[in-house]
Amino acid sequence: MLKPEKQKQLLDFLLSKKLLKATDIKELEAEITAGKNLDDLLSAKHIIGQEELVKAKAEFLGLKYTDLTDQEIAESILNIIPVEVAENYKVVCFSREGKSIAIGMVDPNDFRAMEALDFLANKQGLQIDYYFISINSFNNIFRQYKKFSKEISSALKSKEQEEKAEQDEGGRDKEEDINFDEIVKNAPVAKIVFEIIKHAVEAGASDIHIEPMATETRVRYRVDGILHSFLTLPKNIHESVISRIKVLSKLKLDETRIPQGGRIRMMINNQDIDFRVSCLPLMGEEKIVLRILDTSKGVLTMEQLGFFKQRGC
């Protein structure tokens, strides 16, 4: 939301574009001074159409604008942004050309949304071109997610059924590598989990902490013994993220009152990586810690540990 002074400047801009009458200005300025929001005022008074207003605001702020109210987006394009991220931040992907994607945002000043989007795009080798869109444009595109929103639960149920079948057959005699390429295709949450893990390995992290906060989920990496905040995720996908990791590490999904431990093995950049998983109950929620064990690194030398030979020794 624009600050009051900026909203008054926008009023003058709208007047110069002949979208407002001079008789409207004084009343609107008084209501802005009283703490009301210009967008809400214009909407309630039906002075300017929503698309006209968003287009004018985009020009005023120096942003790109697009109208998506009548657009149909291909599944492959839409699904670049997970449905949970789209819903939480009011953003949608509507176009792709090579390695460049176009993202529409209802609130172009939402820097936390941009942080999450940049993370997802960077891991796919994509660059983002941001556009200002109306809430009507967002709602039209978001409705097209409906058939994709079931992917998370269906993927989880499928995985549980596979594991139950394996247990009925006597279980596996040895640990098998998980095909994460297939998992990434199965559900948006699985894609987020995979990218978090892959990025941690590439960053040289020793462990990953996925922690519930009051209004968000915090992801931290431990690098060189120090925990660094890496990413914040929407709080409404926390349970799905935890469930995905519990499924992969063969933990009980319905057990949330006591700590559990499990393990995952996967291939990242042609290297076998083991993960020791700890799931801890926290005030009605759960925290996950993944310890990264890169078996390809072997034992560290004394020099790598920071000890150097002294002369005469």
C-alpha positions as CSV (number, residue, x, y, z in Angstrom):
1,M,0.0,0.0,0.0
2,L,1.3,3.5,-0.9
3,K,2.0,6.0,1.8
4,P,-0.5,8.9,2.2
5,E,1.8,11.4,0.5
6,K,2.3,9.0,-2.4
7,Q,-1.4,8.4,-2.7
8,K,-2.0,12.2,-3.0
9,Q,0.6,12.3,-5.7
10,L,-1.3,9.5,-7.5
11,L,-4.5,11.6,-7.2
12,D,-2.8,14.4,-9.2
13,F,-1.5,11.9,-11.7
14,L,-5.0,10.4,-12.2
15,L,-6.4,13.9,-12.6
16,S,-3.8,14.7,-15.3
17,K,-4.9,11.5,-17.1
18,K,-8.5,12.7,-16.9
19,L,-9.5,9.6,-14.9
20,L,-10.6,11.9,-12.0
21,K,-12.5,15.1,-11.9
22,A,-11.2,18.1,-9.9
23,T,-14.3,18.0,-7.8
24,D,-13.3,14.5,-6.6
25,I,-9.8,15.5,-5.4
26,K,-10.5,17.5,-2.3
27,E,-12.9,14.9,-0.8
28,L,-10.5,12.0,-1.6
29,E,-7.5,13.9,-0.1
30,A,-9.4,14.4,3.1
31,E,-10.3,10.7,3.4
32,I,-6.7,9.7,2.7
33,T,-5.5,12.1,5.5
34,A,-8.0,10.4,7.8
35,G,-6.2,7.1,7.1
36,K,-8.3,5.5,4.4
37,N,-6.8,3.7,1.4
38,L,-7.2,5.3,-2.0
39,D,-7.8,2.0,-3.8
40,D,-10.6,1.2,-1.4
41,L,-12.1,4.6,-1.8
42,L,-12.1,4.5,-5.6
43,S,-13.5,1.0,-5.6
44,A,-16.3,1.9,-3.2
45,K,-17.2,5.1,-5.1
46,H,-17.0,3.4,-8.5
47,I,-15.1,6.3,-9.8
48,I,-12.5,4.3,-11.8
49,G,-12.6,0.8,-13.1
50,Q,-10.2,-1.7,-11.5
51,E,-8.1,-2.3,-14.7
52,E,-8.0,1.4,-15.5
53,L,-6.7,2.1,-12.0
54,V,-4.1,-0.6,-11.9
55,K,-2.9,0.4,-15.4
56,A,-2.6,4.0,-14.3
57,K,-0.8,3.0,-11.0
58,A,1.7,1.0,-13.0
59,E,2.5,4.0,-15.2
60,F,2.7,6.2,-12.1
61,L,5.1,3.8,-10.4
62,G,7.1,3.0,-13.6
63,L,6.1,-0.6,-13.6
64,K,5.0,-2.9,-16.4
65,Y,1.2,-3.7,-16.6
66,T,-0.8,-6.5,-18.2
67,D,-4.5,-7.5,-18.3
68,L,-5.0,-11.2,-17.6
69,T,-8.8,-11.1,-17.0
70,D,-9.6,-13.1,-20.2
71,Q,-6.4,-15.1,-20.5
72,E,-6.0,-18.9,-20.4
73,I,-2.5,-20.1,-19.3
74,A,-0.9,-23.4,-20.3
75,E,-0.4,-25.9,-17.4
76,S,3.3,-26.1,-18.0
77,I,3.6,-22.3,-17.6
78,L,1.1,-21.9,-14.7
79,N,2.8,-24.7,-12.7
80,I,6.2,-23.0,-12.7
81,I,4.9,-21.2,-9.5
82,P,3.5,-23.7,-6.9
83,V,-0.2,-23.1,-6.1
84,E,0.6,-22.4,-2.4
85,V,3.1,-19.7,-3.3
86,A,0.6,-18.2,-5.8
87,E,-2.2,-18.1,-3.3
88,N,-0.2,-16.7,-0.4
89,Y,1.6,-13.9,-2.3
90,K,-1.1,-13.2,-5.0
91,V,1.3,-13.9,-7.9
92,V,1.0,-16.0,-11.1
93,C,3.2,-17.0,-13.9
94,F,1.6,-16.3,-17.3
95,S,4.3,-16.5,-19.9
96,R,7.6,-18.0,-20.7
97,E,10.1,-17.3,-23.5
98,G,13.3,-19.4,-23.3
99,K,14.8,-18.8,-19.8
100,S,12.6,-15.7,-19.1
101,I,9.3,-15.9,-17.3
102,A,6.6,-13.3,-16.8
103,I,5.2,-13.0,-13.3
104,G,2.1,-10.9,-12.4
105,M,1.9,-9.5,-8.9
106,V,-1.1,-7.9,-7.2
107,D,1.3,-6.1,-4.8
108,P,4.5,-5.2,-6.6
109,N,6.0,-3.9,-3.3
110,D,5.8,-7.3,-1.7
111,F,9.6,-8.0,-1.4
112,R,9.1,-11.2,0.6
113,A,7.1,-12.6,-2.4
114,M,10.0,-11.6,-4.7
115,E,12.5,-13.4,-2.4
116,A,10.5,-16.6,-2.7
117,L,10.0,-16.2,-6.4
118,D,13.6,-15.4,-7.1
119,F,14.6,-18.6,-5.1
120,L,12.3,-20.8,-7.2
121,A,13.3,-19.2,-10.5
122,N,17.1,-19.3,-9.8
123,K,17.0,-23.0,-9.0
124,Q,15.3,-23.6,-12.4
125,G,17.8,-21.3,-14.2
126,L,15.0,-18.8,-15.0
127,Q,14.9,-15.0,-15.0
128,I,11.8,-13.1,-13.9
129,D,10.1,-10.2,-15.6
130,Y,7.6,-8.6,-13.1
131,Y,4.2,-7.2,-14.1
132,F,1.6,-5.3,-12.1
133,I,-1.8,-7.0,-12.3
134,S,-5.3,-6.4,-10.8
135,I,-6.9,-8.7,-8.3
136,N,-9.4,-9.7,-11.1
137,S,-6.6,-10.8,-13.3
138,F,-5.1,-12.8,-10.4
139,N,-8.4,-14.5,-9.6
140,N,-9.0,-15.5,-13.3
141,I,-5.6,-17.2,-13.5
142,F,-5.7,-18.7,-10.0
143,R,-8.9,-20.4,-10.8
144,Q,-7.0,-22.4,-13.4
145,Y,-4.9,-23.9,-10.6
146,K,-8.0,-25.8,-9.4
147,K,-7.1,-29.1,-11.1
148,F,-3.5,-28.8,-9.9
149,S,-4.3,-28.1,-6.2
150,K,-5.0,-31.8,-5.7
151,E,-1.5,-32.9,-6.7
152,I,0.0,-32.6,-3.2
153,S,-2.5,-34.8,-1.5
154,S,-2.6,-37.3,-4.4
155,A,1.2,-37.5,-4.5
156,L,1.4,-38.1,-0.7
157,K,-1.4,-40.8,-0.8
158,S,0.3,-42.5,-3.7
159,K,3.6,-42.6,-1.8
160,E,2.0,-43.9,1.4
161,Q,0.3,-46.6,-0.6
162,E,3.6,-47.7,-2.2
163,E,5.2,-47.9,1.2
164,K,2.3,-49.8,2.7
165,A,2.5,-52.3,-0.2
166,E,6.2,-52.7,0.4
167,Q,5.6,-53.3,4.1
168,D,3.0,-55.9,3.3
169,E,5.5,-57.7,1.1
170,G,8.0,-57.8,3.9
171,G,9.7,-54.4,3.3
172,R,12.9,-53.7,1.4
173,D,16.0,-55.7,2.2
174,K,18.2,-52.6,1.5
175,E,17.9,-48.9,1.2
176,E,17.2,-47.7,-2.4
177,D,17.9,-44.4,-4.0
178,I,14.8,-42.3,-4.4
179,N,14.1,-41.0,-7.9
180,F,13.7,-37.3,-7.1
181,D,13.2,-36.3,-10.8
182,E,9.8,-38.1,-10.6
183,I,9.0,-36.6,-7.2
184,V,9.6,-33.1,-8.4
185,K,7.1,-33.7,-11.2
186,N,4.5,-35.1,-8.7
187,A,3.5,-32.0,-6.7
188,P,4.4,-28.3,-6.1
189,V,5.4,-28.9,-2.4
190,A,7.7,-31.8,-3.5
191,K,9.4,-29.3,-5.9
192,I,10.0,-26.8,-3.1
193,V,11.4,-29.5,-0.7
194,F,13.7,-30.9,-3.4
195,E,15.1,-27.4,-4.2
196,I,15.6,-26.6,-0.6
197,I,17.6,-29.8,-0.1
198,K,19.6,-29.5,-3.4
199,H,20.5,-25.9,-2.7
200,A,21.7,-26.8,0.8
201,V,24.0,-29.5,-0.5
202,E,25.4,-27.1,-3.2
203,A,25.9,-24.4,-0.5
204,G,28.0,-26.8,1.6
205,A,25.6,-26.9,4.5
206,S,25.9,-29.5,7.2
207,D,22.2,-29.4,8.1
208,I,18.8,-27.9,7.2
209,H,16.3,-26.6,9.8
210,I,12.7,-26.2,8.7
211,E,10.9,-24.4,11.6
212,P,7.4,-23.2,12.2
213,M,7.1,-19.5,13.2
214,A,4.1,-17.4,14.1
215,T,3.2,-16.4,10.6
216,E,5.6,-18.2,8.3
217,T,7.9,-21.2,8.0
218,R,11.6,-20.4,8.3
219,V,14.3,-22.4,6.5
220,R,17.9,-22.2,7.8
221,Y,21.1,-23.8,6.7
222,R,24.1,-24.4,8.9
223,V,27.3,-23.5,7.0
224,D,30.7,-23.6,8.7
225,G,29.0,-24.1,12.1
226,I,26.7,-21.0,11.8
227,L,23.0,-21.1,11.1
228,H,21.9,-18.7,8.3
229,S,18.3,-17.8,7.4
230,F,17.8,-18.9,3.8
231,L,14.1,-18.6,3.0
232,T,10.7,-18.0,4.4
233,L,7.7,-20.0,3.1
234,P,4.0,-19.4,3.5
235,K,2.8,-20.8,6.8
236,N,-0.1,-22.5,5.2
237,I,2.2,-25.0,3.4
238,H,4.2,-25.9,6.5
239,E,2.3,-29.1,7.3
240,S,2.6,-30.2,3.6
241,V,6.4,-29.6,3.6
242,I,6.7,-31.6,6.9
243,S,4.5,-34.4,5.5
244,R,6.6,-34.7,2.4
245,I,9.8,-35.1,4.3
246,K,8.2,-37.6,6.7
247,V,7.0,-39.7,3.8
248,L,10.4,-39.7,2.1
249,S,12.2,-40.6,5.4
250,K,9.6,-43.3,6.3
251,L,8.3,-41.6,9.4
252,K,4.8,-42.0,10.7
253,L,2.6,-39.3,9.3
254,D,0.0,-39.5,12.1
255,E,2.6,-39.3,14.9
256,T,3.0,-35.7,15.9
257,R,3.5,-35.9,19.7
258,I,6.9,-37.6,20.0
259,P,10.3,-37.1,18.2
260,Q,10.9,-39.4,15.3
261,G,14.1,-40.2,13.3
262,G,14.6,-41.5,9.8
263,R,16.8,-41.2,6.8
264,I,16.8,-40.4,3.1
265,R,19.3,-41.2,0.3
266,M,19.4,-39.4,-3.0
267,M,21.6,-38.4,-5.9
268,I,22.6,-34.8,-6.3
269,N,25.0,-33.8,-9.0
270,N,25.9,-37.4,-9.5
271,Q,26.9,-37.9,-5.9
272,D,25.3,-40.1,-3.3
273,I,24.0,-38.0,-0.4
274,D,22.6,-39.4,2.9
275,F,20.3,-37.5,5.1
276,R,19.5,-38.2,8.8
277,V,16.1,-36.8,9.5
278,S,14.9,-35.6,13.0
279,C,11.2,-34.6,13.4
280,L,10.5,-32.7,16.7
281,P,7.1,-31.7,18.1
282,L,6.8,-28.0,19.0
283,M,3.6,-26.7,20.6
284,G,1.2,-28.5,18.3
285,E,3.5,-28.2,15.2
286,E,6.6,-30.0,14.0
287,K,10.1,-29.0,13.2
288,I,12.4,-30.9,10.8
289,V,16.2,-31.1,10.9
290,L,18.0,-32.8,8.1
291,R,21.7,-33.7,8.7
292,I,23.6,-33.9,5.4
293,L,26.1,-36.7,5.1
294,D,28.0,-36.5,1.8
295,T,29.7,-39.9,1.6
296,S,31.8,-38.8,-1.4
297,K,33.8,-36.3,0.7
298,G,35.4,-38.8,3.0
299,V,37.4,-37.8,6.1
300,L,38.6,-34.2,6.3
301,T,42.4,-33.6,6.5
302,M,43.9,-31.7,9.4
303,E,44.5,-28.7,7.1
304,Q,40.8,-28.7,6.2
305,L,40.0,-28.6,9.9
306,G,42.1,-25.6,10.4
307,F,45.2,-27.3,11.9
308,F,48.6,-26.7,10.2
309,K,52.0,-28.3,10.7
310,Q,54.5,-26.4,12.8
311,R,58.2,-26.3,11.9
312,G,60.3,-28.7,13.9
313,C,57.4,-31.1,14.5
